């Protein structure tokens, strides 16, 4: 009887040990899952951050391109207006010279 009790106690101890190991494994698994979730969240946050940085870079480049295009349009507009002013000045000179020649012709007659 004593041997049977020892055997039951031994089995109970092994069962207790197995349950403790099972609980430890469960806790370890939960800890690993939490770590995996946290790492996944960090990776997502890093990806979102990189995405935001890339978006900022793209927007910055587009703004620079747009600014350059606007500057070019302004310069072209200034060039065209100066050309028009030179042409107008030359035509005005021609008209004034023609008027003076006609006036001179009238005054001589």
RODRENKE-265732 format. One record per atom (N, C-alpha, C): x, z, y. Coordinates in steps of 0.05 Angstrom, whole numbers, plus 5000, padded with zeros to 4 digits. Each point is the difference from the previous one (the first is absolute). Layout:
<pts>
XZY
...
</pts>
This chain:
<pts>
501650004976
498450005024
501750005025
502150154998
501950025022
501249725006
500749864979
501149735003
498049815013
497550034993
497949835011
499650065030
500150265007
499850075028
502449895016
502350024988
502449905013
499849695005
498949874979
499649715002
498049935022
497850155001
497949965021
501250055028
501650215001
501350075026
501949785008
501549904981
502049785005
498549755009
497849934987
498449775008
498850045028
499150245005
498850065027
502249985021
502450104994
502249985019
500749705005
500149854979
500649715003
497949865016
497450084995
497849885015
500250075029
500750265006
500350095027
502349855014
502249964985
502349855011
499249715006
498549884981
499249735004
498149975024
498250205003
498249995023
501550045026
502050175000
501750045024
501549745006
501149874979
501449755005
498049785010
497650004989
498049815008
499350045030
499750265008
499450065028
502349925018
502550064991
502449925015
500149705003
499449854978
500049715002
497849905019
497750134999
497849935018
500950035029
501250235006
500950065027
502149805009
501949944981
502149815006
498949725005
498049924984
498749745003
498649995027
498550215007
498750015026
502049985023
502250144997
502150005020
501149715003
500549874977
501049735001
498049815012
497550034993
497949835012
499850045030
500150255009
500050065029
502449875013
502350024987
502449885012
499749695001
498849894979
499649714999
498149915022
497950165004
498049945021
501350025027
501650215004
501450045026
501949775005
501549924979
501949785003
498549745007
497749964986
498449765006
499050005029
499250245009
499150025028
502349955019
502350104994
502449955017
500649705000
499949874977
500549724999
498049845016
497550084999
497949875015
500550045030
500750255007
500550065029
502449835010
502149994983
502349845007
499349705003
498449904982
499149725001
498349955025
498250195006
498449975024
501850015025
501950185000
501950025022
501549745004
501149894978
501449755001
498249775010
497550014990
498149805008
499550025030
499650245010
499650045029
502449915016
502450064990
502549925014
500149695000
499449884977
500149714999
497949885019
497750125001
497949905018
501050025029
501250235007
501050045027
502249795006
501749954981
502149805004
498849725005
498049934984
498749745002
498649995028
498550215007
498750005026
502049985023
502250144997
502150005020
501249725003
500549874977
501149735001
498049815012
497450034993
498049825011
499850055030
500250255009
499850065029
502449875014
502450024988
502349885012
499749705002
498949884978
499649715000
497949925022
497950165001
497949955021
501250035028
501550215004
501350045026
501949765007
501549914980
501849785005
498449745006
497849964986
498349775006
498850025028
499150245008
498950035026
502249955022
502450114995
502249955019
500549705002
500049864977
500649725000
497749855015
497650084996
497749875015
500350055030
500750245007
500450065029
502249845012
502349984985
502249845010
499349715003
498649904979
499149725001
498149955024
498350195005
498149985022
501550005026
502050185003
501650015024
501549745004
501149904979
501549745002
498149785009
497649984988
498149805008
499150035029
499650255008
499150045028
502249935020
502550064992
502349925017
500349705001
499649874977
500149705000
497949895018
497650114998
497749915016
500650055030
501350235006
500750065028
502049805010
502049934984
502149815008
498749725005
498349924981
498649745003
498350005025
498550225005
498450025024
501749995025
502250155000
501850005023
501149725005
500849864979
501149735003
497849815011
497650024989
497849835010
499350075029
500150275006
499550085027
502149895019
502550004992
502149895016
499649705005
499249864978
499549725002
497749945020
497950164997
497749965018
500850065029
501450225004
500950075027
501949795011
501849904984
501849795009
498549755007
498049934983
498449765006
498450045026
498950245004
498650055025
501849985024
502450124997
501949985022
500849715006
500449844979
500749725004
497749855014
497550064991
497749875013
499850095029
500450275005
499850105027
502249885017
502449984988
502249885015
499449715007
498749864980
499249725005
498049985022
498050185001
498050005022
501350075026
501950195000
501350075025
501749785011
501249844983
501849785008
498349775011
497649974991
498249785009
498750095025
</pts>
